[in-house]
């Protein structure tokens, strides 16, 4: 499973007008939202850890279901942080530790017999470290008899330099909670039995003790990573300091993140590409059938940043001077257009979410010939593209030179997808 190479579309900007005196306040609001959203990501991951500990201590259908529910809840604030990617180097350098996808799950654990061999592209696609306490990597014998966060991050993650060797983060945990989704375009998510964590003769899948060790190490590492990134957005954090160091560059970072997540990442790599390939494994949350929520909350994160408001998991709100305020001061019509485009996109993503929650899962929407599914997904794609065009207009309005919006072959060069 490989992602298409990204292309980059650069925006040529006009000369800069005088920036509003509120620009620094806009950056403050953005950083405050980042800090709050990462704090929420951390707290929900800590709840997930508690549920995972309970599953391992007493495996049952109930403890497995509770861990899965906690995982889904943890995705809600985290997806709203993806808008901080692309424009903030600290986030970009870190993000692959927690949300890399897709993954060759055979690196981690057993997989279906029809999908368990190494490929020409990845000799470790069937490593199954849970079943193998030692293995050879680049000619060196690796001792994995103890599965620890260090083994996952420093040895397994992107082993042999291959991006599909994802050993850490939300999706590794997702796979260990759900297992593979073998339903294709049919209904149903992964269905890993709770007995994969049972001890003694009740253990299914083999190596239940090592599977538990892996799951606990993965969630420990996730929490450590989220603690680190939350600190970067605190009052004395490096990410906040880098953002505030240059007012114009800070505004450019905001719009780069909004545009790149809207266009190349969401509209292209996460939505249009899957529809072109009709591949159910092109879901973002493919094991849990949670992709409809991932898309929705990614979109909400973009809207949050433009409007300068974020609703925390406890229901309180973080808000302040916004990019919308800045744009409206210079061009009220453009602000109205961008607000409307963001709202239209959220309605389209909301329809995908509603349909999935009613039983029409996202992987079913991707099936070739499914006109209803294609219409739902493409409405989201088109909404994201439209809002990106207005984001580009805001870049020009504010005179922010050097902004680059990430692209995707699925949007910019469709024939390359099939080559």
Phi, psi and omega per residue, in radians:
X1 nan 1.997 -3.083
X2 -2.270 2.527 3.093
X3 -1.522 2.573 3.073
X4 -1.154 2.607 3.083
X5 -1.143 2.390 3.102
X6 -1.388 2.534 2.929
X7 -1.853 2.903 -3.106
X8 -2.195 2.258 3.073
X9 -1.894 2.032 -3.112
X10 -1.612 2.465 3.126
X11 -1.710 2.252 3.067
X12 -1.606 2.058 -2.994
X13 -1.772 2.688 3.112
X14 -1.421 2.981 3.122
X15 -1.033 2.546 -3.021
X16 -1.362 2.290 2.947
X17 -1.367 2.983 3.062
X18 -1.118 2.266 -3.129
X19 -1.359 2.596 3.120
X20 -1.088 2.645 3.067
X21 -1.171 -0.222 -3.138
X22 -1.541 0.029 -3.082
X23 -1.032 -0.722 3.121
X24 -1.115 -0.655 3.097
X25 -1.141 -0.621 3.072
X26 -1.082 -0.761 3.107
X27 -1.116 -0.673 3.091
X28 -1.055 -0.780 3.131
X29 -1.072 -0.788 3.127
X30 -1.007 -0.819 -3.138
X31 -1.174 -0.647 3.093
X32 -1.110 -0.697 3.098
X33 -1.152 -0.729 3.103
X34 -1.017 -0.848 -3.119
X35 -1.050 -0.781 -3.107
X36 -1.148 -0.735 -3.101
X37 -1.200 -0.648 3.077
X38 -1.252 -0.599 3.039
X39 -1.070 -0.728 3.100
X40 -1.155 -0.669 3.087
X41 -1.065 -0.717 3.129
X42 -1.152 -0.820 -3.089
X43 -1.140 -0.659 3.120
X44 -1.272 -0.508 3.040
X45 -1.204 -0.604 3.082
X46 -1.166 -0.648 3.032
X47 -1.115 -0.735 3.084
X48 -1.018 -0.752 3.126
X49 -1.039 -0.734 3.111
X50 -1.068 -0.735 -3.141
X51 -1.201 -0.620 3.097
X52 -1.179 -0.726 3.079
X53 -1.029 -0.705 3.133
X54 -1.169 -0.676 3.092
X55 -1.067 -0.802 -3.094
X56 -1.216 -0.634 3.133
X57 -1.210 -0.605 -3.088
X58 -2.583 1.375 -3.101
X59 -1.064 2.314 3.118
X60 -2.855 2.890 3.055
X61 -1.009 -0.598 -3.081
X62 -1.260 -0.771 -3.124
X63 -1.235 -0.564 3.059
X64 -1.174 -0.765 3.133
X65 -1.085 -0.679 3.141
X66 -1.161 -0.663 3.099
X67 -1.160 -0.704 3.113
X68 -1.128 -0.728 3.108
X69 -1.071 -0.711 3.127
X70 -1.162 -0.621 3.106
X71 -1.118 -0.806 3.130
X72 -1.050 -0.739 -3.137
X73 -1.116 -0.607 -3.139
X74 -1.184 -0.447 -3.138
X75 -1.263 -0.432 -3.044
X76 -1.074 -0.969 3.111
X77 -1.260 -0.605 -3.083
X78 -1.085 -0.772 -3.108
X79 -1.058 -0.511 3.121
X80 -1.289 -0.147 3.069
X81 -1.604 -0.149 -3.054
X82 -1.146 -0.334 3.104
X83 -1.181 -0.259 3.097
X84 -1.468 -0.067 3.036
X85 -1.315 3.000 3.006
X86 1.287 -0.677 -3.141
X87 -1.783 -0.259 -3.097
X88 -2.036 1.931 -3.041
X89 -1.040 -0.638 -3.132
X90 -1.085 -0.721 3.118
X91 -1.203 -0.759 -3.117
X92 -1.074 -0.716 -3.123
X93 -1.194 -0.426 -3.051
X94 -1.673 -0.588 -2.888
X95 -1.006 -0.603 -3.114
X96 -1.106 -0.282 3.102
X97 -1.280 -0.471 -2.983
X98 -2.023 -0.365 -3.028
X99 -2.414 0.391 3.124
X100 -1.121 2.492 3.106
X101 -2.823 2.884 -0.264
X102 -1.270 2.977 -3.098
X103 -2.206 2.561 2.975
X104 -1.451 1.634 -2.955
X105 -1.120 -0.359 3.089
X106 -1.119 -0.285 3.009
X107 -1.046 -0.610 -2.976
X108 -1.631 -0.856 -2.923
X109 -2.615 -3.122 3.116
X110 -1.120 2.595 3.076
X111 -2.329 3.019 3.136
X112 -0.966 2.484 -3.093
X113 -0.998 -0.443 3.126
X114 -1.453 0.003 -3.052
X115 -2.490 0.744 -3.006
X116 -2.133 0.299 -3.126
X117 -1.851 2.666 3.034
X118 -1.105 2.597 -3.140
X119 -1.841 2.948 3.073
X120 -1.070 -0.525 -3.095
X121 -1.478 -0.411 -3.017
X122 -2.585 1.772 3.135
X123 -1.206 -0.247 -3.102
X124 -1.766 0.184 -3.118
X125 -1.115 -0.292 3.119
X126 -2.200 0.465 -3.108
X127 -1.033 -0.783 -3.109
X128 0.915 1.214 -3.094
X129 -1.111 -0.438 3.106
X130 -1.093 -0.610 -3.138
X131 -1.598 -0.149 -3.018
X132 -2.271 1.776 -3.096
X133 -1.273 -0.117 3.009
X134 -2.536 2.620 3.115
X135 -2.767 2.918 -3.118
X136 -1.853 2.229 3.130
X137 -2.251 2.086 -3.124
X138 0.920 0.709 3.089
X139 1.408 0.029 -3.127
X140 -1.947 2.313 3.084
X141 -1.352 2.155 -3.103
X142 -1.755 2.260 3.068
X143 -1.575 1.863 3.095
X144 -1.995 0.537 -3.130
X145 -1.126 -0.526 3.000
X146 -1.928 2.073 3.133
X147 -1.538 1.907 -3.070
X148 -2.168 2.865 3.044
X149 -0.954 -0.635 3.139
X150 -1.139 -0.700 3.101
X151 -1.085 -0.747 -3.121
X152 -1.130 -0.856 -3.024
X153 -1.376 -0.770 -2.971
X154 -1.548 -0.388 -3.074
X155 -1.985 -0.878 -3.005
X156 -1.466 -0.705 -3.005
X157 -1.112 2.137 -3.071
X158 0.972 0.707 3.114
X159 -0.956 2.444 3.141
X160 1.100 0.354 3.122
X161 1.267 0.331 -3.073
X162 -1.786 2.097 -3.052
X163 -1.076 -0.519 -3.110
X164 -1.259 -0.209 3.084
X165 -1.443 1.243 -3.131
X166 -1.541 2.038 -3.082
X167 -1.996 -0.118 -3.023
X168 -2.302 2.949 2.980
X169 1.606 -3.011 -3.054
X170 -1.010 -0.690 -3.009
X171 -1.370 -0.527 3.001
X172 -1.133 -0.740 3.092
X173 -1.132 -0.736 3.104
X174 -0.984 -0.826 3.132
X175 -1.065 -0.696 -3.121
X176 -1.264 -0.367 3.082
X177 -1.572 -0.604 -3.076
X178 -1.873 -0.537 -2.957
X179 1.304 -3.139 -3.124
X180 -1.101 2.534 2.933
X181 -1.600 1.828 -3.071
X182 -1.725 0.298 -3.063
X183 -1.551 -0.049 -3.108
X184 1.040 -2.238 3.091
X185 -1.572 0.103 3.106
X186 -1.434 2.949 -3.133
X187 -1.195 2.658 3.060
X188 1.944 2.477 3.087
X189 -1.725 -2.909 3.035
X190 -1.102 2.706 -3.043
X191 -2.408 0.897 3.100
X192 -1.076 2.299 3.136
X193 -1.339 2.602 3.101
X194 -1.091 -0.388 -3.138
X195 -1.225 -0.141 2.992
X196 -1.151 -0.182 3.076
X197 -2.021 0.121 3.118
X198 -1.350 2.698 3.110
X199 -1.812 2.726 3.100
X200 1.294 -2.677 -3.038
X201 -1.131 -0.313 3.136
X202 -1.323 -0.196 -3.090
X203 -1.115 2.281 3.018
X204 -1.953 2.667 3.118
X205 1.411 -0.152 3.129
X206 1.288 2.678 3.003
X207 1.016 0.724 -3.083
X208 -1.079 -0.582 3.127
X209 -1.154 -0.726 3.123
X210 -1.250 -0.564 3.079
X211 -1.127 -0.730 3.090
X212 -1.115 -0.724 3.107
X213 -1.062 -0.739 -3.136
X214 -1.109 -0.818 -3.100
X215 -1.079 -0.749 3.128
X216 -1.181 -0.693 3.103
X217 -1.109 -0.693 -3.115
X218 -1.149 -0.723 -3.131
X219 -1.312 -0.567 3.034
X220 -1.053 -0.772 -3.126
X221 -1.172 -0.695 3.096
X222 -1.019 -0.785 -3.137
X223 -1.127 -0.762 3.102
X224 -1.027 -0.755 3.140
X225 -1.152 -0.680 3.137
X226 -1.254 -0.607 3.039
X227 -1.050 -0.731 -3.109
X228 -1.126 -0.858 -3.065
X229 -1.212 -0.564 3.066
X230 -1.065 -0.728 3.112
X231 -1.105 -0.512 -3.125
X232 -1.184 -0.362 -3.123
X233 -1.819 0.046 3.065
X234 -1.183 3.054 -3.053
X235 -0.973 -0.608 -3.134
X236 -1.871 0.338 -3.063
X237 -1.401 2.695 -3.073
X238 -1.210 -0.639 -3.131
X239 -1.166 -0.737 3.101
X240 -1.123 -0.744 -3.125
X241 -1.099 -0.730 3.133
X242 -1.124 -0.688 3.123
X243 -1.110 -0.766 -3.014
X244 -1.446 -0.166 -3.049
X245 -1.132 -0.529 -3.100
X246 -2.490 1.967 -3.043
X247 -0.999 -0.825 -3.107
X248 -1.173 -0.766 3.107
X249 -1.122 -0.604 3.102
X250 -1.122 -0.763 3.083
X251 -1.121 -0.667 3.089
X252 -1.078 -0.683 3.118
X253 -1.086 -0.719 3.132
X254 -1.057 -0.869 -3.072
X255 -1.259 -0.546 3.048
X256 -1.091 -0.791 3.121
X257 -1.117 -0.781 3.122
X258 -1.061 -0.850 -3.071
X259 -1.203 -0.735 -3.090
X260 -1.213 -0.685 3.085
X261 -1.168 -0.702 3.134
X262 -1.096 -0.858 -2.928
X263 -1.594 -1.332 -3.020
X264 -1.134 -0.737 -3.039
X265 -1.372 -1.046 -3.054
X266 -1.349 -1.064 -3.081
X267 -1.047 -0.673 -3.075
X268 -1.553 -1.340 -2.966
X269 -1.182 -0.572 -3.049
X270 -1.680 -0.335 -3.051
X271 -2.152 -1.073 -3.075
X272 -1.111 -0.710 -3.116
X273 -1.069 -0.802 3.121
X274 -1.063 -0.652 3.125
X275 -1.221 -0.653 3.105
X276 -1.147 -0.700 -3.101
X277 -1.496 -0.231 -3.058
X278 0.880 0.760 -3.025
X279 -1.949 2.003 -3.132
X280 -1.133 -0.339 3.111
X281 -1.417 0.001 3.047
X282 -1.512 0.196 2.986
X283 -1.243 2.614 3.082
X284 -1.273 -0.783 3.077
X285 -1.923 1.286 -2.901
X286 -1.375 -0.422 -3.110
X287 -1.387 -0.582 -3.017
X288 -1.735 -0.110 -3.008
X289 0.967 0.761 -3.119
X290 -1.890 0.181 -3.012
X291 -1.059 -0.605 3.136
X292 -1.020 -0.644 3.098
X293 -1.292 -0.682 3.101
X294 -1.026 -0.809 3.127
X295 -1.085 -0.782 -3.072
X296 -1.078 -0.826 -3.067
X297 -1.347 -0.428 2.929
X298 -1.068 -0.835 3.119
X299 -1.066 -0.712 3.132
X300 -1.113 -0.634 3.111
X301 -1.051 -0.705 3.107
X302 -1.109 -0.816 3.133
X303 -1.088 -0.720 3.112
X304 -0.921 -0.821 -3.033
X305 -1.181 -0.700 3.138
X306 -1.159 -0.711 -3.087
X307 -1.472 -0.224 3.131
X308 1.233 0.720 3.135
X309 -2.626 2.509 -3.139
X310 -2.505 2.288 3.087
X311 -1.694 2.082 -3.074
X312 -1.327 2.914 -3.090
X313 -1.136 -0.373 3.092
X314 -1.567 0.086 3.097
X315 1.601 -0.200 3.091
X316 -1.328 2.822 -3.061
X317 -2.089 2.476 2.975
X318 -1.904 2.185 -3.113
X319 -2.663 2.864 3.138
X320 3.092 -2.979 3.106
X321 -0.929 2.408 -2.936
X322 -2.168 2.913 3.005
X323 -1.054 -0.624 3.076
X324 -1.009 -0.751 3.108
X325 -1.041 -0.741 -3.095
X326 -1.151 -0.777 3.137
X327 -1.172 -0.751 -3.108
X328 -1.074 -0.592 3.130
X329 -1.095 -0.630 -3.101
X330 -1.606 -0.556 -3.062
X331 -2.721 1.531 -3.099
X332 -1.006 -0.591 -3.116
X333 -1.164 -0.713 3.114
X334 -1.146 -0.711 3.092
X335 -1.034 -0.752 3.121
X336 -1.104 -0.734 3.120
X337 -1.087 -0.760 -3.094
X338 -1.225 -0.711 3.065
X339 -1.026 -0.775 -3.127
X340 -1.137 -0.722 3.134
X341 -1.101 -0.739 3.099
X342 -1.091 -0.733 3.124
X343 -1.150 -0.699 3.102
X344 -1.084 -0.737 3.116
X345 -1.102 -0.762 -3.140
X346 -1.118 -0.593 3.070
X347 -1.158 -0.729 3.132
X348 -1.138 -0.779 3.098
X349 -1.164 -0.578 3.079
X350 -1.134 -0.613 3.103
X351 -1.189 -0.645 3.044
X352 -1.081 -0.791 -3.125
X353 -1.079 -0.812 -3.128
X354 -1.099 -0.755 3.141
X355 -1.100 -0.741 -3.133
X356 -1.138 -0.727 -3.139
X357 -1.184 -0.365 3.081
X358 -1.534 -0.016 3.069
X359 2.022 -0.053 3.134
X360 -1.747 1.489 -2.982
X361 -1.164 2.750 -3.084
X362 -1.060 -0.675 -3.141
X363 -1.167 -0.465 3.028
X364 -1.229 -0.595 3.119
X365 -1.109 -0.457 -3.077
X366 -1.446 -0.085 -3.074
X367 -1.145 2.389 3.104
X368 -1.016 2.309 3.116
X369 1.510 -0.060 3.125
X370 -1.494 1.615 -3.019
X371 -1.112 -0.680 -3.141
X372 -1.135 -0.736 3.108
X373 -1.141 -0.759 3.128
X374 -1.075 -0.707 -3.132
X375 -1.113 -0.715 3.123
X376 -1.113 -0.856 -3.090
X377 -1.156 -0.762 -3.099
X378 -1.189 -0.515 3.055
X379 -1.107 -0.675 3.061
X380 -1.149 -0.784 3.119
X381 -1.021 -0.842 -3.098
X382 -1.135 -0.663 3.082
X383 -1.089 -0.749 3.130
X384 -1.136 -0.693 3.103
X385 -1.127 -0.782 -3.132
X386 -1.063 -0.787 -3.116
X387 -1.167 -0.527 3.084
X388 -1.119 -0.677 3.122
X389 -1.070 -0.664 3.099
X390 -1.264 -0.601 3.035
X391 -1.059 -0.731 3.083
X392 -1.054 -0.687 3.100
X393 -1.109 -0.664 3.115
X394 -1.155 -0.653 3.072
X395 -1.022 -0.823 -3.136
X396 -1.127 -0.780 -3.136
X397 -0.982 -0.737 -3.078
X398 -1.520 -0.036 3.076
X399 1.131 0.690 -3.058
X400 -1.623 1.697 -3.070
X401 -1.312 2.608 3.028
X402 1.416 0.131 3.086
X403 -1.257 2.313 3.133
X404 -2.172 2.139 3.113
X405 -1.636 2.163 3.113
X406 -1.062 2.459 3.091
X407 -1.945 -3.015 3.126
X408 -2.652 2.401 3.089
X409 -0.980 -0.574 -3.094
X410 -1.096 -0.408 3.107
X411 -1.804 -0.663 -2.963
X412 -1.703 -0.442 -3.102
X413 -2.647 1.179 -2.977
X414 -0.973 -0.602 -3.105
X415 -1.118 -0.457 -3.138
X416 -1.165 -0.428 -3.133
X417 -1.061 -0.575 -3.022
X418 -1.756 0.101 -3.136
X419 -1.514 nan nan
